[in-house]
Amino acid sequence: MANDRPEAYLSYLLRLWTSGGDERPTWRASLEDPLTGVRKGFADPDALFTFLRERMGLGGERPEQQGGDAESQPM
């Protein structure tokens, strides 16, 4: 992004699938920008969520890593 301010509207086509064996499948994801057709792939959900948090201007860390509120803390 040219500036540090997050965009006010984001739109992506999200694709989710599993890969690997039946014992321990791994979730994969891709996001496609519907305006440009550019597709970005993610090896796991954490990478996807990190990308989305960065695009939203929330930083790359998960809320529990940032000291989020009590509702987001594991019990």
C-alpha positions as CSV (number, residue, x, y, z in Angstrom):
1,M,0.0,0.0,0.0
2,A,1.3,3.5,-0.8
3,N,0.2,5.0,2.5
4,D,-0.1,3.5,5.9
5,R,-3.9,4.0,6.2
6,P,-6.0,0.9,5.5
7,E,-8.5,0.9,2.7
8,A,-12.1,1.5,3.7
9,Y,-13.4,-1.5,1.6
10,L,-11.7,-4.8,0.6
11,S,-13.2,-7.5,-1.6
12,Y,-11.7,-10.9,-2.3
13,L,-12.9,-14.3,-3.6
14,L,-11.8,-16.8,-0.9
15,R,-11.0,-20.4,-1.8
16,L,-10.3,-23.0,0.8
17,W,-9.2,-26.6,0.4
18,T,-7.3,-29.4,2.2
19,S,-4.1,-31.1,1.0
20,G,-2.1,-33.9,2.4
21,G,-3.1,-37.3,3.7
22,D,-6.3,-38.3,5.5
23,E,-4.5,-38.5,8.9
24,R,-3.4,-34.9,9.0
25,P,-4.9,-32.7,6.3
26,T,-3.6,-29.2,5.9
27,W,-5.9,-26.3,5.1
28,R,-4.8,-24.1,2.2
29,A,-6.3,-20.9,0.9
30,S,-6.2,-18.3,-1.8
31,L,-7.6,-14.9,-2.2
32,E,-8.4,-13.4,-5.6
33,D,-8.9,-9.6,-6.1
34,P,-12.0,-9.4,-8.3
35,L,-10.9,-6.1,-9.9
36,T,-7.4,-7.2,-10.9
37,G,-7.7,-11.0,-11.0
38,V,-4.5,-11.2,-8.9
39,R,-4.5,-14.3,-6.8
40,K,-2.5,-14.8,-3.6
41,G,-2.0,-18.2,-2.0
42,F,-1.6,-19.2,1.7
43,A,0.0,-22.3,3.1
44,D,-2.2,-22.2,6.2
45,P,-5.0,-20.3,7.9
46,D,-2.6,-18.3,10.1
47,A,-0.9,-16.9,7.0
48,L,-4.3,-15.9,5.5
49,F,-5.4,-14.2,8.7
50,T,-2.1,-12.4,9.0
51,F,-2.5,-11.0,5.5
52,L,-6.1,-9.9,6.2
53,R,-5.1,-8.2,9.5
54,E,-2.3,-6.3,7.7
55,R,-4.7,-5.2,4.9
56,M,-7.2,-4.0,7.5
57,G,-4.5,-2.0,9.3
58,L,-4.7,-4.2,12.4
59,G,-1.1,-5.4,12.2
60,G,0.1,-8.9,11.6
61,E,-0.1,-10.3,15.1
62,R,-3.0,-12.3,16.4
63,P,-5.2,-10.5,19.0
64,E,-4.0,-12.8,21.8
65,Q,-0.4,-11.8,20.9
66,Q,-1.3,-8.2,21.1
67,G,-2.9,-8.5,24.6
68,G,-6.5,-8.6,23.2
69,D,-9.6,-8.5,25.4
70,A,-10.7,-11.3,27.7
71,E,-13.1,-12.7,25.1
72,S,-10.2,-13.5,22.7
73,Q,-8.0,-15.1,25.3
74,P,-7.8,-18.9,25.5
75,M,-9.4,-20.5,28.5
